[in-house]
Amino acid sequence: MQQQYQRQAQCHLQIGLVCLAFVIAFGTATLADEPRRLTNDGRRKLSPSFINAKELVYVDLERPELTAIKRLQLSDLSVQLLHDKTNAQQLEPSFSPDGGHCVFLKATGTLTVSMVIRDEKENTEVLFPPGRGFCGFRSPRFSPNGKRVIYSYADNGRQDLYSVNTQAKDRKQLTKSSGMNYWPNFSPDGKRILFGSTRDGNYEIYTMNAKGEDVRRLTDSRFQDVRPSFSPDGKQIAFTSNRDGNFEVYLMNADGSSLRRVTNHPERDDYPMWHPDGKRLVMVSEREGRHDLYLVSVD
């Protein structure tokens, strides 16, 4: 009988240690479902974004001088290049909600980054080059109706937010503030724009209406709050912050309330992006110095 109790105690201890490992690695929100590792090569990765519920794209550091956009199938975790092989740096891909258009950044010269808006069905693309001098595009994303692309752009010493149509025309400026403005994305209903800005000192998260008015600050931290992303229902926001001493993934309500931490690990968790089902996040996680994509369930 005593041996049976010892075996049961040993079993309970092992289960407890496994649960504790998950808490340490990804936070309490992931206990209901083990995080799913999507890649295993350990290379640096950036900017994952879903095409649809079955596949996503991300930027892969193939070698020190080249980043390429890869497509990953969730069903079998197979990976291939999104487009033809290129020797130019590619960054920050994003698809329109219907999957018909893709926007990404492409190096087109020394310290020059252009924006490419590609029609995936017609196999055509529009190249939107930057102006003269040291400038370039950042963080392009589609509007919910797929008719406009919103992005960050440096001009005259400022980093503001703009939008264009899918032909890279009809440019509209949305912010005119001091500081740096990055990572814009629309709410699912198209009424609000979420973004990060240093206008009040360090990186905080804000929203504004689709015309660039009614700016509201959502976070207030001495540390950086970056890369915000609306959930598919518009009720939650995922973002990265180092407010607790290390870059981790957090959630909050769309009005900035009910802040909660998703990951908890001594290495970096970053680039959170919502799965279309609104129940999971894909992110780039560093584990033992290796960087891979993980799919994590959240409450």
C-alpha positions in Angstrom: 0.0 0.0 0.0 2.8 2.4 0.9 4.5 1.7 -2.5 1.2 2.5 -4.2 1.0 5.8 -2.5 4.6 6.6 -3.4 3.9 5.8 -7.0 0.8 8.1 -7.0 2.7 10.9 -5.3 5.5 10.4 -7.9 2.9 10.6 -10.7 1.3 13.7 -9.3 4.7 15.3 -9.0 5.6 14.6 -12.6 2.2 16.1 -13.8 2.9 19.1 -11.7 6.3 19.6 -13.1 5.0 19.4 -16.7 2.3 22.0 -15.9 4.9 24.2 -14.3 7.1 24.0 -17.4 4.2 25.2 -19.5 3.5 28.0 -17.2 7.2 29.1 -17.3 7.4 28.8 -21.0 4.1 30.4 -22.1 2.1 31.7 -19.1 -1.1 30.4 -17.5 -3.3 31.2 -20.6 -1.8 28.2 -22.4 -2.4 25.5 -19.9 -5.6 24.3 -21.6 -3.8 23.5 -24.8 -0.1 22.8 -25.4 1.6 25.3 -27.6 2.1 24.0 -31.1 5.5 24.4 -32.6 5.3 25.2 -36.3 8.9 25.4 -37.4 12.1 23.7 -36.3 15.0 25.3 -38.1 15.8 27.8 -35.4 16.5 30.7 -37.8 15.5 34.3 -37.1 11.9 34.9 -38.1 9.8 38.1 -38.4 6.3 39.3 -39.0 4.0 36.2 -39.2 0.6 36.9 -40.8 -2.3 34.6 -41.7 -3.5 34.3 -45.3 -6.5 32.3 -44.1 -7.3 29.7 -41.4 -5.1 27.1 -43.0 -1.9 28.9 -44.0 0.3 31.8 -43.0 3.3 33.7 -44.2 6.4 34.9 -42.4 9.8 36.4 -43.0 12.7 34.0 -42.8 16.4 35.0 -42.4 17.8 32.5 -44.9 21.3 33.9 -44.6 22.7 37.1 -43.0 22.3 39.2 -46.1 18.9 37.8 -47.3 15.4 37.7 -45.8 12.7 35.9 -47.8 8.9 35.5 -47.4 7.8 31.9 -46.7 4.3 30.3 -46.8 3.5 27.6 -44.2 0.7 25.1 -44.4 -0.8 24.4 -40.9 -2.1 21.0 -42.0 1.4 19.4 -42.5 3.8 22.3 -41.6 5.2 22.3 -45.1 7.1 25.5 -46.1 7.8 27.0 -49.5 8.7 30.4 -50.9 5.7 32.7 -51.3 7.0 33.9 -54.7 9.8 33.2 -57.0 13.3 33.1 -55.6 14.8 36.6 -55.2 18.1 38.1 -54.2 16.4 41.2 -52.8 15.4 41.5 -49.1 11.7 41.0 -48.5 9.9 42.1 -45.3 6.5 42.5 -43.6 4.1 40.6 -45.7 0.3 40.9 -45.3 -2.7 39.6 -47.2 -6.1 41.2 -47.9 -9.0 39.5 -46.1 -10.1 37.7 -49.2 -6.5 36.5 -50.0 -6.5 38.1 -53.4 -3.8 40.7 -52.8 -0.5 40.7 -50.9 1.5 43.6 -49.8 5.2 43.4 -48.7 8.3 45.5 -48.6 11.3 45.0 -50.9 14.8 46.4 -50.9 15.2 48.2 -54.3 18.6 49.9 -53.6 21.1 50.7 -51.0 19.1 51.8 -47.9 16.0 52.0 -50.1 12.8 50.1 -49.3 9.8 50.0 -51.7 6.3 48.7 -51.1 4.9 46.0 -53.4 1.2 45.5 -53.8 0.6 42.3 -55.6 -2.6 40.8 -57.2 -2.2 37.1 -56.5 -4.9 36.1 -58.9 -3.7 38.1 -61.9 0.0 37.6 -61.0 0.7 41.3 -61.4 2.2 43.8 -59.0 2.6 47.5 -58.4 5.9 48.8 -57.1 5.6 51.9 -54.9 9.1 53.4 -54.6 9.9 55.8 -51.7 11.0 59.4 -52.3 14.6 60.6 -52.4 17.0 60.4 -49.5 17.1 58.0 -46.5 13.4 56.9 -46.3 11.2 53.9 -46.8 8.0 52.1 -46.0 7.2 50.1 -42.9 4.3 47.9 -41.5 1.8 47.7 -44.5 -1.6 46.3 -43.8 -4.9 46.0 -45.7 -8.2 47.6 -44.8 -11.0 45.1 -44.0 -12.6 45.6 -47.5 -9.2 45.1 -49.1 -9.4 48.4 -51.1 -6.7 50.3 -49.2 -3.2 49.7 -47.7 -2.2 51.5 -44.6 1.5 51.9 -43.8 4.2 53.9 -42.0 6.5 56.1 -43.9 9.4 58.4 -43.0 9.3 61.8 -44.6 10.9 65.2 -43.6 12.3 63.7 -40.4 8.9 62.3 -39.3 7.4 58.8 -39.3 3.7 59.1 -40.0 0.9 56.9 -41.2 -0.6 57.0 -44.7 -2.9 55.0 -46.9 -3.2 54.3 -50.6 -5.4 52.2 -52.9 -4.3 48.9 -54.3 -2.8 50.8 -57.3 -0.6 52.8 -54.9 -2.5 55.9 -55.7 -4.8 58.4 -53.8 -2.4 58.8 -50.9 -3.9 60.1 -47.7 -1.9 61.2 -44.6 -3.5 60.0 -41.4 -1.1 61.2 -38.7 0.8 64.5 -38.2 2.4 64.1 -34.9 5.8 64.2 -33.3 7.6 61.0 -32.6 7.5 57.7 -34.6 4.2 56.1 -35.7 4.3 52.4 -36.6 2.3 49.1 -36.9 -1.1 50.4 -38.1 -4.0 48.0 -38.6 -7.7 48.4 -38.9 -10.4 47.1 -36.6 -12.5 44.4 -38.3 -15.3 46.9 -38.9 -12.9 49.5 -40.4 -13.9 52.2 -38.0 -10.7 52.4 -35.9 -7.0 52.2 -36.6 -4.7 50.6 -34.0 -1.0 51.7 -34.0 2.1 52.3 -31.9 3.7 55.7 -31.3 6.4 57.5 -29.4 4.4 60.8 -29.5 4.3 60.9 -25.6 7.9 59.7 -25.0 8.3 55.9 -25.4 6.3 53.4 -27.5 2.7 53.2 -26.4 -0.4 51.9 -28.1 -3.1 54.1 -29.5 -6.3 54.1 -31.6 -7.8 56.7 -33.9 -10.8 56.7 -36.3 -10.3 55.9 -40.0 -9.7 59.6 -40.8 -6.9 59.9 -38.3 -9.0 61.8 -35.7 -10.1 61.0 -32.2 -6.8 59.7 -31.0 -7.0 57.6 -27.8 -4.1 56.3 -25.8 -4.6 52.7 -24.6 -1.3 51.9 -22.7 0.7 53.8 -20.1 4.0 52.2 -19.3 7.6 53.3 -18.7 8.7 50.5 -21.1 7.9 49.7 -24.7 4.5 48.5 -25.9 4.8 47.5 -29.5 3.3 45.6 -32.5 -0.4 45.7 -31.5 -2.9 43.6 -33.4 -6.8 43.5 -33.3 -8.5 40.2 -32.7 -10.8 39.1 -35.5 -13.9 40.2 -33.5 -12.3 43.5 -32.6 -12.7 43.0 -28.8 -9.1 42.2 -27.9 -5.6 43.5 -28.7 -2.5 41.4 -28.6 0.9 43.2 -28.3 4.5 42.8 -27.2 5.9 44.6 -24.2 9.0 44.6 -22.0 7.2 46.1 -19.1 8.1 43.2 -16.9 11.8 43.2 -17.8 11.6 41.0 -20.9 9.7 41.0 -24.2 6.6 39.0 -23.7 3.1 38.8 -25.3 0.1 40.5 -23.6 -3.6 40.8 -24.2 -5.9 43.7 -23.3 -9.5 44.7 -24.2 -10.0 47.0 -27.2 -10.4 50.0 -24.8 -7.1 49.2 -23.0 -8.7 47.5 -19.9 -8.1 44.0 -18.5 -4.4 43.7 -19.2 -3.1 40.1 -19.0 0.1 38.4 -19.8 0.2 35.4 -22.2 3.8 34.3 -22.2 6.4 34.1 -19.4 9.9 33.0 -20.4 13.4 34.5 -19.9 13.9 34.6 -23.7 11.9 36.7 -26.1 8.3 36.2 -27.3 7.3 38.7 -30.1 5.3 39.4 -33.2 1.9 38.1 -32.0 -0.7 37.7 -34.7 -4.3 36.4 -34.4 -5.5 33.2 -36.0 -8.7 33.9 -37.9 -10.6 31.8 -35.3 -9.8 34.4 -32.7 -8.8 31.7 -30.2 -5.1 31.4 -31.0 -2.0 33.5 -31.6 1.0 32.8 -33.7 4.2 34.3 -32.4 8.0 34.2 -32.8 9.5 32.6 -29.7 13.1 32.3 -28.8 14.0 29.1 -27.0 17.6 28.3 -26.1 18.8 30.9 -28.7 16.7 29.4 -31.5 13.8 31.3 -33.1 10.7 29.5 -34.3 7.0 30.0 -34.8 4.5 28.7 -32.2 0.7 28.6 -32.2 -0.6 29.3 -28.7 -4.2 29.1 -27.5 -5.5 32.0 -25.3 -8.5 32.4 -23.0 
